[in-house]
Amino acid sequence: MSVDEHERLLAEYEAVRRDVARRAVARDLASKRALAAQQAAHRAERAAWATLTELREAYRSGSGDLSLVARADQAEAGYEQAREIALTVSRAAEALARRALDDSQADNRRLLELGLRLRAARPAATPA
């Protein structure tokens, strides 16, 4: 292979390497955002559960306050909604992580294949 062809292949490799690095940063940022959303959704779910538990315990303590029943029903609906949101957010984060892994593996294969082509295309060393 000629020196020009080798240089062209090297330039292609470097361009792909820069693109892979840029995409890795974007994947990392998206993963961090998904994790933050997932953590927030789970905090909201735990808070809703704590509120529901507190209201149920207050009612069971025998205070006779019937407004606690209505508040507990509302809290239960709030908990169910928070739980569904947390599950949805978790599924989305899982799907994003799966796609990020697939993309990362594809990028690594691309770089490996180009690297192998580049190595095979090295110009022969000139005798000294």
Buried (B, 14 or more C-beta within 10 A) or exposed (E): EEEEEBEEBBEEBEEBBEEBEEBBEEBEEBBEEBEEBBEEBBEBBEEBBEBBEBBBEBBEEEEEEEEBEEBBEEBBEBBEEBBEBBEEBBEBBEEBBEEBEEBBEEBEEBBEEBBEEBEEBEEEEEEE
